[in-house]
Amino acid sequence: MRVAVFRKAHFNAAHRLHIKDWSDEKNAEVFGVCSNKYYHGHNYELDVKVTGEVDPVTGMVIDLKDLKDLIEEKIEKRFDHKNLNEEVEEFKDMNPTAENICFVIWNILREHLEDRLDLKVRLYETPRNYVEYPA
């Protein structure tokens, strides 16, 4: 029997959307207020979905405490109250759009989960704007 389990998490972070090779005017044209050179922040909400076969002995797909600890250690501590452009290695050369943040989070979590488990990440940048990987 395949079942999906979910874990919600939260982090606050600042970022600036911009392309280093572009002028300030071009960045403002494409990214608007999100290209503010002084950055801006979001209260990100994260939904992590793990799907797999239920273990016949434990009755679990994954121990939810283990999933909680993984998200806290690998994502929340790494992203919470950080300037993503300046303090998170992946975004030194990658524009920290919601799409890219979601993909980075997926990659980080994926490497710590068993291959038998499927993973989907949904990231809310605002209550009305969210992205999901894989789509």
N, CA, C and O of each residue as an XYZ file, in Angstrom:
540
protein
N       0.849     -1.172      0.000
C       0.000      0.000      0.000
C       0.900      1.243      0.000
O       1.770      1.391      0.859
N       0.678      2.138     -0.982
C       1.420      3.395     -1.058
C       0.617      4.498     -0.377
O      -0.584      4.653     -0.600
N       1.319      5.258      0.461
C       0.688      6.351      1.195
C       1.605      7.561      1.125
O       2.828      7.424      1.082
N       1.005      8.749      1.116
C       1.767     10.000      1.166
C       1.671     10.578      2.565
O       0.593     10.627      3.156
N       2.800     11.014      3.086
C       2.835     11.713      4.368
C       3.373     13.123      4.105
O       4.149     13.342      3.175
N       2.953     14.061      4.931
C       3.292     15.470      4.730
C       3.879     16.074      5.998
O       3.545     15.685      7.117
N       4.756     17.032      5.781
C       5.312     17.808      6.893
C       5.352     19.271      6.453
O       5.823     19.590      5.361
N       4.856     20.146      7.310
C       4.902     21.586      7.067
C       6.083     22.168      7.818
O       6.449     21.701      8.897
N       6.674     23.200      7.226
C       7.782     23.903      7.874
C       7.695     25.372      7.480
O       6.884     25.760      6.639
N       8.534     26.168      8.097
C       8.475     27.617      7.902
C       9.876     28.190      8.046
O      10.663     27.730      8.874
N      10.179     29.190      7.240
C      11.404     29.965      7.446
C      11.212     31.363      6.887
O      10.414     31.577      5.973
N      11.948     32.308      7.442
C      11.945     33.695      6.983
C      13.288     33.947      6.324
O      14.331     33.557      6.848
N      13.254     34.604      5.166
C      14.518     34.871      4.480
C      14.371     36.097      3.581
O      13.280     36.438      3.124
N      15.506     36.742      3.347
C      15.568     37.878      2.435
C      16.249     37.452      1.149
O      17.061     36.527      1.131
N      15.902     38.150      0.068
C      16.574     37.891     -1.203
C      16.400     39.096     -2.116
O      15.614     40.005     -1.851
N      17.145     39.067     -3.175
C      17.034     40.067     -4.240
C      17.042     39.317     -5.559
O      17.926     38.499     -5.815
N      16.056     39.600     -6.390
C      16.029     39.010     -7.716
C      16.770     39.931     -8.664
O      16.370     41.074     -8.884
N      17.848     39.421     -9.217
C      18.599     40.212    -10.192
C      19.585     39.316    -10.933
O      19.996     38.259    -10.454
N      19.938     39.782    -12.105
C      20.941     39.116    -12.920
C      22.178     40.002    -12.880
O      22.121     41.169    -13.266
N      23.289     39.456    -12.417
C      24.506     40.245    -12.206
C      24.992     40.959    -13.463
O      25.535     42.061    -13.380
N      24.804     40.345    -14.616
C      25.282     40.934    -15.870
C      24.373     42.027    -16.411
O      24.729     42.692    -17.384
N      23.220     42.226    -15.812
C      22.280     43.238    -16.281
C      22.471     44.549    -15.516
O      23.003     44.561    -14.406
N      22.039     45.632    -16.114
C      22.054     46.942    -15.450
C      20.947     46.978    -14.393
O      20.027     46.161    -14.417
N      21.047     47.925    -13.474
C      19.990     48.105    -12.472
C      18.653     48.386    -13.157
O      17.607     47.922    -12.704
N      18.695     49.146    -14.248
C      17.472     49.486    -14.974
C      16.819     48.232    -15.580
O      15.604     48.058    -15.496
N      17.624     47.380    -16.177
C      17.101     46.150    -16.783
C      16.539     45.225    -15.708
O      15.473     44.638    -15.895
N      17.254     45.086    -14.569
C      16.747     44.269    -13.468
C      15.423     44.813    -12.949
O      14.497     44.044    -12.688
N      15.324     46.133    -12.797
C      14.081     46.746    -12.321
C      12.947     46.518    -13.318
O      11.799     46.304    -12.927
N      13.272     46.567    -14.590
C      12.266     46.342    -15.633
C      11.720     44.921    -15.564
O      10.516     44.713    -15.716
N      12.592     43.946    -15.338
C      12.184     42.540    -15.337
C      11.616     42.108    -13.986
O      10.589     41.432    -13.935
N      12.278     42.494    -12.888
C      11.916     41.986    -11.564
C      11.171     42.990    -10.691
O      10.716     42.637     -9.603
N      11.038     44.243    -11.148
C      10.298     45.245    -10.387
C      10.879     45.477     -9.012
O      12.097     45.505     -8.837
N       9.993     45.646     -8.026
C      10.450     45.943     -6.663
C      11.273     44.799     -6.064
O      12.003     45.009     -5.095
N      11.167     43.615     -6.620
C      11.925     42.464     -6.111
C      13.418     42.568     -6.425
O      14.213     41.767     -5.935
N      13.801     43.561     -7.248
C      15.224     43.746     -7.547
C      15.857     44.821     -6.673
O      16.980     45.250     -6.939
N      15.159     45.256     -5.646
C      15.661     46.273     -4.720
C      17.059     45.891     -4.227
O      17.260     44.804     -3.684
N      18.017     46.796     -4.423
C      19.399     46.475     -4.044
C      19.578     46.266     -2.543
O      20.602     45.736     -2.110
N      18.596     46.677     -1.750
C      18.647     46.471     -0.298
C      17.897     45.212      0.135
O      17.750     44.951      1.329
N      17.421     44.428     -0.845
C      16.758     43.148     -0.612
C      15.338     43.338     -0.089
O      14.914     44.461      0.183
N      14.628     42.261      0.046
C      13.293     42.220      0.632
C      13.096     40.807      1.171
O      13.839     39.895      0.809
N      12.103     40.623      2.030
C      11.955     39.330      2.682
C      10.584     38.704      2.517
O       9.614     39.352      2.125
N      10.544     37.422      2.833
C       9.301     36.641      2.783
C       9.237     35.726      4.002
O      10.257     35.335      4.569
N       8.022     35.403      4.379
C       7.755     34.370      5.372
C       7.363     33.119      4.591
O       6.189     32.904      4.289
N       8.351     32.308      4.273
C       8.129     31.137      3.428
C       7.452     30.020      4.218
O       7.790     29.755      5.371
N       6.494     29.379      3.567
C       5.851     28.183      4.101
C       6.236     27.025      3.188
O       6.209     27.151      1.963
N       6.589     25.912      3.787
C       7.086     24.770      3.049
C       6.227     23.544      3.353
O       5.970     23.227      4.514
N       5.787     22.863      2.302
C       5.099     21.579      2.442
C       5.974     20.521      1.792
O       6.336     20.637      0.621
N       6.308     19.503      2.546
C       7.119     18.402      2.042
C       6.239     17.153      2.032
O       5.658     16.776      3.050
N       6.154     16.522      0.864
C       5.341     15.316      0.680
C       6.274     14.150      0.364
O       7.057     14.203     -0.585
N       6.178     13.107      1.168
C       6.969     11.892      0.960
C       5.988     10.743      0.738
O       5.091     10.510      1.548
N       6.173     10.033     -0.368
C       5.269      8.942     -0.734
C       6.061      7.650     -0.855
O       7.166      7.625     -1.396
N       5.473      6.581     -0.341
C       6.123      5.286     -0.443
C       5.245      4.179      0.097
O       4.114      4.403      0.530
N       5.795      2.981      0.059
C       5.096      1.819      0.599
C       5.131      1.861      2.123
O       6.142      2.225      2.723
N       4.031      1.491      2.728
C       3.962      1.402      4.179
C       4.737      0.172      4.626
O       4.498     -0.933      4.140
N       5.656      0.366      5.544
C       6.426     -0.757      6.089
C       5.468     -1.661      6.864
O       4.762     -1.181      7.751
N       5.428     -2.960      6.550
C       4.479     -3.853      7.218
C       4.760     -4.042      8.704
O       3.858     -4.409      9.458
N       5.977     -3.800      9.132
C       6.315     -3.971     10.549
C       6.003     -2.708     11.342
O       5.323     -2.767     12.366
N       6.505     -1.553     10.864
C       6.318     -0.299     11.616
C       4.980      0.364     11.329
O       4.477      1.130     12.151
N       4.393      0.073     10.157
C       3.155      0.730      9.769
C       3.374      2.145      9.247
O       2.419      2.906      9.093
N       4.637      2.501      8.974
C       4.952      3.857      8.543
C       5.625      3.861      7.170
O       6.297      2.902      6.789
N       5.429      4.965      6.434
C       6.187      5.212      5.209
C       7.565      5.725      5.601
O       8.587      5.269      5.088
N       7.569      6.676      6.512
C       8.783      7.264      7.071
C       8.420      7.744      8.463
O       7.295      8.191      8.689
N       9.336      7.660      9.381
C       9.093      8.174     10.725
C       8.985      9.695     10.616
O       9.941     10.356     10.212
N       7.840     10.245     10.969
C       7.629     11.690     10.835
C       8.572     12.502     11.700
O       8.873     13.649     11.369
N       9.044     11.938     12.795
C      10.049     12.651     13.597
C      11.348     12.762     12.813
O      12.011     13.799     12.848
N      11.715     11.701     12.107
C      12.923     11.752     11.274
C      12.777     12.796     10.166
O      13.721     13.530      9.873
N      11.598     12.861      9.553
C      11.360     13.859      8.511
C      11.409     15.269      9.088
O      11.995     16.169      8.487
N      10.800     15.460     10.243
C      10.838     16.758     10.941
C      12.280     17.176     11.204
O      12.666     18.308     10.914
N      13.067     16.269     11.749
C      14.468     16.561     12.072
C      15.285     16.875     10.819
O      16.131     17.769     10.833
N      15.032     16.140      9.743
C      15.739     16.365      8.481
C      15.450     17.772      7.952
O      16.372     18.498      7.581
N      14.186     18.150      7.917
C      13.802     19.479      7.423
C      14.382     20.566      8.315
O      14.888     21.572      7.819
N      14.313     20.375      9.604
C      14.847     21.368     10.538
C      16.356     21.540     10.359
O      16.854     22.664     10.287
N      17.068     20.435     10.288
C      18.531     20.474     10.214
C      19.038     20.960      8.858
O      19.941     21.794      8.791
N      18.461     20.443      7.790
C      19.002     20.707      6.446
C      18.384     21.918      5.756
O      19.006     22.501      4.868
N      17.166     22.308      6.149
C      16.499     23.418      5.468
C      16.326     24.616      6.400
O      16.848     25.697      6.125
N      15.601     24.430      7.491
C      15.294     25.580      8.354
C      16.563     26.237      8.895
O      16.688     27.460      8.832
N      17.485     25.475      9.412
C      18.718     26.070      9.948
C      19.542     26.744      8.857
O      20.239     27.725      9.115
N      19.462     26.223      7.658
C      20.251     26.736      6.539
C      19.656     28.000      5.912
O      20.394     28.862      5.436
N      18.319     28.113      5.912
C      17.638     29.200      5.220
C      17.037     30.254      6.157
O      16.918     31.416      5.766
N      16.661     29.883      7.363
C      15.907     30.780      8.239
C      16.728     31.996      8.665
O      17.864     31.870      9.121
N      16.132     33.164      8.507
C      16.744     34.446      8.866
C      18.078     34.661      8.157
O      19.035     35.176      8.735
N      18.113     34.254      6.892
C      19.315     34.410      6.080
C      19.012     35.331      4.899
O      17.868     35.458      4.463
N      20.055     35.958      4.402
C      20.006     36.638      3.116
C      20.412     35.568      2.106
O      21.582     35.190      2.034
N      19.465     35.091      1.342
C      19.727     33.948      0.463
C      20.840     34.237     -0.536
O      21.671     33.368     -0.801
N      20.870     35.448     -1.094
C      21.894     35.801     -2.076
C      23.294     35.761     -1.474
O      24.250     35.365     -2.140
N      23.411     36.167     -0.229
C      24.717     36.344      0.399
C      25.151     35.172      1.276
O      26.347     34.927      1.431
N      24.197     34.451      1.847
C      24.542     33.470      2.873
C      24.279     32.008      2.504
O      24.682     31.107      3.240
N      23.618     31.765      1.391
C      23.330     30.385      0.983
C      24.107     30.105     -0.296
O      23.878     30.732     -1.330
N      25.020     29.163     -0.207
C      25.989     28.900     -1.274
C      25.352     28.718     -2.652
O      25.860     29.239     -3.645
N      24.253     27.989     -2.715
C      23.622     27.707     -4.014
C      23.189     28.975     -4.742
O      23.076     28.976     -5.968
N      22.946     30.056     -3.998
C      22.437     31.275     -4.621
C      23.508     32.336     -4.849
O      23.193     33.480     -5.178
N      24.753     31.966     -4.676
C      25.837     32.899     -4.999
C      25.810     33.223     -6.486
O      26.094     34.354     -6.882
N      25.467     32.232     -7.315
C      25.423     32.415     -8.765
C      24.088     32.001     -9.371
O      23.978     31.874    -10.590
N      23.077     31.790     -8.541
C      21.749     31.402     -9.024
C      20.732     32.394     -8.474
O      20.734     32.683     -7.277
N      19.878     32.911     -9.322
C      18.858     33.855     -8.901
C      17.894     33.147     -7.937
O      17.307     32.131     -8.307
N      17.716     33.660     -6.710
C      16.887     32.968     -5.723
C      15.388     33.222     -5.904
O      14.716     33.733     -5.007
N      14.881     32.854     -7.083
C      13.445     32.898     -7.324
C      12.778     31.798     -6.505
O      13.450     30.881     -6.032
N      11.482     31.884     -6.339
C      10.760     30.819     -5.630
C      10.990     29.475     -6.311
O      11.133     28.448     -5.647
N      11.025     29.491     -7.652
C      11.248     28.252     -8.397
C      12.605     27.640     -8.056
O      12.706     26.439     -7.809
N      13.636     28.464     -8.044
C      14.981     27.960     -7.750
C      15.131     27.552     -6.289
O      15.794     26.557     -5.995
N      14.531     28.300     -5.374
C      14.587     27.929     -3.953
C      13.932     26.561     -3.749
O      14.475     25.703     -3.053
N      12.782     26.369     -4.350
C      12.061     25.094     -4.238
C      12.912     23.941     -4.774
O      13.000     22.884     -4.151
N      13.531     24.153     -5.923
C      14.365     23.121     -6.526
C      15.576     22.796     -5.651
O      15.932     21.628     -5.495
N      16.203     23.811     -5.089
C      17.352     23.593     -4.199
C      16.922     22.801     -2.964
O      17.611     21.866     -2.557
N      15.796     23.169     -2.374
C      15.292     22.442     -1.206
C      15.034     20.989     -1.564
O      15.398     20.091     -0.805
N      14.407     20.743     -2.718
C      14.139     19.375     -3.154
C      15.437     18.587     -3.251
O      15.518     17.459     -2.763
N      16.454     19.175     -3.880
C      17.737     18.480     -4.043
C      18.386     18.162     -2.705
O      18.934     17.074     -2.525
N      18.332     19.092     -1.775
C      18.926     18.870     -0.453
C      18.220     17.702      0.244
O      18.873     16.794      0.758
N      16.902     17.731      0.257
C      16.151     16.671      0.936
C      16.300     15.326      0.222
O      16.428     14.285      0.866
N      16.282     15.358     -1.113
C      16.351     14.120     -1.901
C      17.591     13.306     -1.555
O      17.528     12.079     -1.473
N      18.709     13.979     -1.353
C      19.941     13.229     -1.087
C      19.955     12.559      0.284
O      20.831     11.741      0.564
N      18.990     12.901      1.140
C      18.939     12.324      2.487
C      17.778     11.340      2.670
O      17.563     10.831      3.771
N      17.037     11.076      1.602
C      15.917     10.138      1.690
C      16.249      8.855      0.933
O      17.009      8.868     -0.035
N      15.674      7.764      1.384
C      15.864      6.489      0.702
C      15.301      6.575     -0.718
O      14.315      7.269     -0.966
N      15.937      5.863     -1.638
C      15.510      5.864     -3.040
C      14.075      5.380     -3.213
O      13.404      5.779     -4.165
N      13.596      4.535     -2.317
C      12.252      3.976     -2.430
C      11.162      5.021     -2.194
O       9.991      4.777     -2.484
N      11.546      6.176     -1.672
C      10.582      7.221     -1.335
C      10.533      8.283     -2.429
O      11.569      8.728     -2.923
N       9.315      8.682     -2.800
C       9.131      9.796     -3.722
C       9.008     11.079     -2.910
O       8.514     11.072     -1.783
N       9.463     12.173     -3.498
C       9.491     13.458     -2.801
C       8.872     14.532     -3.670
O       9.134     14.597     -4.871
N       8.053     15.371     -3.063
C       7.512     16.557     -3.719
C       7.599     17.698     -2.712
O       7.295     17.520     -1.533
N       8.016     18.873     -3.187
C       8.163     20.048     -2.337
C       7.287     21.153     -2.884
O       7.314     21.439     -4.081
N       6.507     21.777     -2.012
C       5.707     22.953     -2.364
C       6.176     24.097     -1.468
O       6.227     23.962     -0.245
N       6.517     25.220     -2.090
C       7.026     26.379     -1.363
C       6.112     27.571     -1.608
O       5.904     27.989     -2.747
N       5.570     28.111     -0.518
C       4.742     29.312     -0.580
C       5.628     30.522     -0.289
O       6.200     30.641      0.794
N       5.732     31.415     -1.271
C       6.461     32.667     -1.062
C       5.535     33.686     -0.397
O       5.966     34.487      0.433
N       4.275     33.642     -0.771
C       3.209     34.417     -0.127
C       2.023     33.465     -0.021
O       2.054     32.378     -0.598
N       0.989     33.853      0.702
C      -0.183     32.962      0.771
C      -0.822     32.695     -0.586
O      -1.522     31.696     -0.752
N      -0.591     33.582     -1.569
C      -1.201     33.415     -2.889
C      -0.228     32.963     -3.980
O      -0.655     32.597     -5.074
N       1.070     32.986     -3.692
C       2.065     32.591     -4.687
C       2.866     31.401     -4.178
O       3.512     31.475     -3.132
N       2.818     30.305     -4.927
C       3.602     29.139     -4.524
C       4.065     28.378     -5.749
O       3.510     28.505     -6.840
N       5.099     27.583     -5.531
C       5.676     26.741     -6.566
C       5.800     25.332     -6.036
O       5.769     25.100     -4.828
N       5.941     24.382     -6.966
C       6.015     22.989     -6.570
C       7.006     22.273     -7.481
O       7.034     22.494     -8.692
N       7.826     21.403     -6.866
C       8.763     20.576     -7.625
C       8.783     19.174     -7.034
O       8.836     19.017     -5.814
N       8.740     18.144     -7.896
C       8.497     18.228     -9.329
C       7.065     18.612     -9.618
O       6.162     18.395     -8.810
N       6.877     19.197    -10.809
C       5.538     19.680    -11.205
C       4.629     18.518    -11.515
O       3.467     18.719    -11.866
